[in-house]
């Protein structure tokens, strides 16, 4: 029988848009490769190859069928030219539509906006190159809560017309169903308001079809049996079911259009089973005539909603935190797998720097590239990757991919730097003679555990250690470099050959213990020598440039300008110990080494300040509660996704407190052994006005079979009135009020987990006098559970599984031979107190420095001949020029065809800082002094279409209750082709493709 399936929208009728889709995770219970080929069947049944192989013939069988897809590139590469041409026809006819279009469906809590942009750009450029299309729809159907940055930046600013998702708080959903406000106009940015708004649609139940309409093989929904000669003929029954499900959804939806998401995780492995039933439903439902059913896509649905000319409710802020029932807050994953989160963050900053160096050297067709790292980082942004919500073997797979990408990028960095230190002209080079220690990790990724073979060389026999320090930021940077050395008899010379001040700090035994265990675990070998000291010296590095420092053995120990005082804290000491060589002073009580006071002598800030550790014991789920949604008994433990604490336990110092102060001219360190599994070093630098806290947590003991979630708290006497601020993907700061939601009256049932928010950049709180800010080195969860207090969750180790699908407890272990222990985590956070209104300057500028640390490369040199044959420093920009303090260069990348992708970001929001929340401008002629710009094209954020084209197509949605006035939003003017000055308004990110003609300039 031939079914009539060519139906389009019918005005005046309820239109049911059937949107066939599949949701394919790039790793979760299986690795990305296993999901693609369908192996490891016991872990999960998904096979992406089968899905795509069966989908194409099913679409060809009926031109009215449609499908939407993401996760495509790998399959595409394996196809013959014939199949590729067929697919191109399906795409151009609209039967197959790419939505979202990134390399993955990224998470929105633990991702940095730069990574979100990079992974989306990678996918969008692939789709543009192969198919000539630009995706129109945001499709974030599975992440666990949704960010403001996703709405305005990765939505409106990439040219999307709408954004579809599902997971928002159950209390929020209930209210929105009553008010028909599941579909809204979302203005996610205070700075941009309506100029970056997007139509956002929340699915009422999930991204699965309505109950009874899942036609995956073996799924049990009754098929449409329409052969009158066979038993079980049920056409009218199935039509009635369809109409009643449609009407019940229409009762909570505005306009006469509703969407049915016809698919689920890894479905359509046998696509015909779905399409056969949908063909029949469309045919018989439309014959029945009560409602109109049609094959559709999110684009068609969006256009229909737009054509309805409705006014929509307004949404500002975001959809965090997310709870799907009473005690089920998905806020644990903000911290889960902190080592993987830290690794991803570290490599993200490295990737940014590596692309700059690739640009300076010139991209080579044959040599090492950054592409492998780009792919690995893109996949790592997936909502079951950076989140820490995957199985252990999958987390290992992500780390392995990142490591392979890093190795190749590291080779590129080494050859680029070698070229740059040898070449006085900036026109590139081919085979540099300088070798930066490749085999031994020229950039020391294990420096955090004081393992860095290139710096641990014996300098007593006339060898020198050359340290090249590269700065990927657009402004000059002064920082203290610390490298491990095996003996203390050394001197440091700056790029001009002048000996500079340096300082030795003994490496703590705690660090050496981690060093030997971890190198054995990760490299399979124990280090032959153990360094005795950290060598610290001040480096000053130009923007987008490097400076070279030479470390050599000192002729006699007297010349080493090193001053140190050791305090061994005894309990009998009752006096206060003041620490800090610069403006910032911290006071500790002598008898127990407890932090008591914070003082900045420059701005006269004085404050009571305490810092402590606690753990939440994890709920093991043995106590059931009654679900408010369906009245069933629910058992909900803490797990990879869920944070459900069962009591707070302060971590008291055990026995004699080990408390040591190391003093020097550049920095002071306070070493603190909190207990047998927590060690902390607090650093105060002479030239910086913040404290750097390095924590080592682990192995978290679980012998009592109780999972533990470890937090640190910073306590002041500030009257913060329940209010604090957390960043959205490292970009905008959003106001949070404890036990409060702006969209509904919150019923508080989890006062801790329900007040946790994702933190990528930092968290701050304030009163009428001061503001306390804490910045982080990786994504974590955090909150202000009491006034004047901020807390960060640093590590979690759990013995139960939270029953959200991963089928595995979050118990990360590291094994050496037969000895396994819980994962030890090492990380940093940074804290500072400022006068009210002055904290943003530090949060923004220092936050950028944390994201883009100075990159170090090492080379050994005999004798003193380095300076004669090498450039001591390099400036990528005009020597007299720096980017303004409020602008960051977040992308500088040479593309394959010799064009260059440049992205500049304004770091401040409207009203955030009295001096820096203003229009700023960048002179491109000074950014690229050696090159002539022959063409510059402003692009959408993901660089897949011209900005002007995107703006022309933008749909303007009406907002409920707002008068028709357009608020004027500050944005930079178009770039003048001769003047080449880029203006950026607060929070603006501008993306350009630049064509250069290369001038030959010799110095």
NORFEN-V130837 format. One record per helix or strand. SS is the DSSP state (2 for helix, 1 for strand). FROM is the first residue (numbers start at 1). TO is the last residue. If there is no record, write none. Layout:
# NORFEN-V130837
ss->SS from->FROM to->TO
ss->SS from->FROM to->TO
This chain:
# NORFEN-V130837
ss->1 from->15 to->21
ss->1 from->23 to->23
ss->2 from->32 to->37
ss->2 from->48 to->60
ss->1 from->67 to->69
ss->2 from->73 to->77
ss->2 from->81 to->92
ss->1 from->96 to->98
ss->1 from->106 to->106
ss->2 from->113 to->131
ss->1 from->137 to->140
ss->1 from->146 to->146
ss->2 from->148 to->152
ss->2 from->156 to->158
ss->1 from->162 to->165
ss->2 from->170 to->179
ss->1 from->183 to->187
ss->2 from->193 to->196
ss->1 from->197 to->202
ss->2 from->235 to->250
ss->1 from->257 to->262
ss->1 from->265 to->265
ss->2 from->271 to->288
ss->1 from->292 to->295
ss->2 from->298 to->307
ss->1 from->311 to->315
ss->1 from->319 to->319
ss->1 from->323 to->323
ss->1 from->329 to->329
ss->2 from->338 to->361
ss->2 from->371 to->380
ss->1 from->382 to->382
ss->2 from->392 to->422
ss->2 from->447 to->449
ss->2 from->453 to->455
ss->1 from->463 to->471
ss->1 from->477 to->485
ss->1 from->490 to->493
ss->1 from->499 to->500
ss->1 from->502 to->506
ss->2 from->509 to->523
ss->1 from->533 to->541
ss->1 from->545 to->553
ss->2 from->557 to->559
ss->1 from->565 to->568
ss->1 from->576 to->579
ss->1 from->584 to->589
ss->1 from->594 to->600
ss->1 from->605 to->608
ss->1 from->610 to->618
ss->1 from->625 to->626
ss->1 from->633 to->634
ss->1 from->645 to->650
ss->1 from->658 to->663
ss->1 from->667 to->675
ss->1 from->678 to->685
ss->1 from->691 to->697
ss->1 from->708 to->715
ss->1 from->723 to->728
ss->1 from->732 to->737
ss->2 from->753 to->755
ss->1 from->757 to->759
ss->1 from->762 to->766
ss->1 from->770 to->776
ss->1 from->780 to->783
ss->1 from->789 to->797
ss->1 from->813 to->816
ss->1 from->819 to->822
ss->1 from->825 to->835
ss->2 from->839 to->851
ss->1 from->855 to->862
ss->2 from->866 to->869
ss->1 from->873 to->875
ss->1 from->887 to->894
ss->1 from->900 to->906
ss->1 from->920 to->923
ss->2 from->924 to->927
ss->1 from->931 to->939
ss->1 from->946 to->946
ss->2 from->947 to->953
ss->1 from->958 to->959
ss->1 from->981 to->984
ss->1 from->989 to->998
